[in-house]
Amino acid sequence: MSGKERLALAKGLKEPHGAKVPGQPGRNGKQQRRPDRRVRQTRGRLHDALVALMLDKPVDEITVQEVLDLASVGRATFYFHYRDKDDLFLSVLEDGLEMWSTVLSAEQEKSRRVAPVAEFFAHVGSARKLYRALVDCGRIQAFFDLAQGYFARGIARRLQEMGPANLAQRGLDARSHAIAGNLLSLLKWWLDQGAKESPKAMDELFHRLVWNGMR
């Protein structure tokens, strides 16, 4: 597979068609001002390059130079944006999770869904090789830990938008973290079972459980 083909595949695995990334999250999980177009393009090339390389080899065996060569980015530019390869790897995960956890609010969906389960499960199902790469390099649990925080914040936002109950902030935080944990636990189960049920069916099951638990 050529470098261009790997980059195209990596971009398809990272983002669903037409998705809009609301903004660039900081390392503390807080929203920051969206960087300008040139910065976004540079970071996007570096992100796509790392993901493309992860399809071929473990992330710990990938060198910064390999990322630079595939992304056509200079070393000085890389270190202007990232401390090292691990910082880039974390940024890739954060950008994807920020988009997925806020997409329903960003698109102002009028349904009672608190998370884009069907879309997220379909995305992970189509990126099984990348998921396996995270498992093989021993970083899958770190991904799930990070994902729970992002989805908890996104779910809390959705609950506030829908106003299903007058919850104090502490109660809202606890409930959203529990729901996010259930979402990721369901994802793990679905993958372990071979992803036999459709993503849409899993979405319906998840939200039945959510709203039954709200009673």
GIZI-V261103 format. One line per field, one symbol per residue. phi: phi as a letter, one per 40 degrees, with the letter a starting at -180 (. if undefined). burial: b if it has 9 or more other C-alpha atoms within 8 Angstrom, else e. A space follows every 10 residues. Layout:
phi: ???
burial: ???
This chain:
phi: .cdccccccc ccccbcdgcb ccicccccgc cbcccccccc cccccccccc cccccbadcc cccdcccccc cfbccccdcc cbcaccccdc cdcccccccc cbcccccfcc ccccaccdcc ccccccbccc dccccccgbc cccccccccc cccccdcccc ccfcacccdc cccccccccc ccdccccdcc cccgfcccdc cccccdcccc ccccc
burial: eeeeebbebb bbbbbeeeee bbbbbeeeee eeeeeeeeeb ebbebbbbbb bbbbbebbbe ebeeeebbee bebeeeebbe ebbebebbbe bbbbbbbbbb bbbbbeeeee eeebbbbbeb bbbbbebeeb bebbbebebb eebbebbbbb bbbbbbbbbe eeeeeeeeee ebbeebbbbb bebbebbeeb beeebeeebe bbbeebbeeb eeeee
